[in-house]
C-alpha cells in the first residue's frame, strides 16, 4: 500500500478491539451493479473508480465495504462534495461538507492546503476508518482513525464527522459558502443521520482533491 503506514497496519488488532467487531468478509460488489446504472455521470463514474481503488487498497482494515464515502476537496464548499458510493446498488448520494479553517485561512470557500499537523486546524487527505459513535459538542458524532501518513494524527487531533449549523444549506444563501471546521468533516444536521446509518462501525472515508487527480 503506497501511503498506509506500517504503524497503522500493526494496529489492526487494536482497531478490532475499538470497534468491538471482528473483521468480516468484504461485501462483494456484483460485476453488473454499476454497469446497469445508466444515470451515473462521468464524474460519478470517476467516484466509483476511486472508491473501488481505495477499498482495494485498505480493504483489510475495513469491517464493511458496502458503502464508501469520498470527500472531493477539489470542489468548493458551496457544492456537494461528500459522496456516499453504494458499492452494491451502484448509486451515488452527495452532500455538503465543510473543510478546516487551517485549509482555507482567508475563508474563500476553497480548500487551499491539507495538513496532518497537530494544531493546524486543517483538513487532512487520505483514508479514514470510521469507528464509534459518541455524543459531542454538536450532538451525536463519529470518530475516525487515519490510515495513511497524511492523516495519521487524525485520532489525536479529534478529527471526526459531526453535524454543525455552519455546514447547513442556509449558509449558502447568506454567504455563498459554508463555515469552516477545525479540520473535522462537518455536515448539515438534517443530513447527518445519513452518516450514522451508512458509515458507522468500520467503513471507509477517503478525502483528497479527487477532481484533480
Secondary structure as GFF3:
##gff-version 3
##sequence-region A 1 213
A	DSSP	alpha_helix	6	9	.	.	.	ID=ss1
A	DSSP	alpha_helix	12	19	.	.	.	ID=ss2
A	DSSP	alpha_helix	42	58	.	.	.	ID=ss3
A	DSSP	three_ten_helix	59	61	.	.	.	ID=ss4
A	DSSP	beta_strand	67	72	.	.	.	ID=ss5
A	DSSP	beta_strand	82	86	.	.	.	ID=ss6
A	DSSP	beta_strand	91	95	.	.	.	ID=ss7
A	DSSP	three_ten_helix	101	103	.	.	.	ID=ss8
A	DSSP	beta_strand	126	136	.	.	.	ID=ss9
A	DSSP	beta_strand	139	146	.	.	.	ID=ss10
A	DSSP	three_ten_helix	149	151	.	.	.	ID=ss11
A	DSSP	beta_strand	160	163	.	.	.	ID=ss12
A	DSSP	three_ten_helix	165	167	.	.	.	ID=ss13
A	DSSP	alpha_helix	170	175	.	.	.	ID=ss14
A	DSSP	beta_strand	185	187	.	.	.	ID=ss15
A	DSSP	alpha_helix	193	198	.	.	.	ID=ss16
A	DSSP	beta_strand	204	208	.	.	.	ID=ss17
A	DSSP	three_ten_helix	210	212	.	.	.	ID=ss18
###
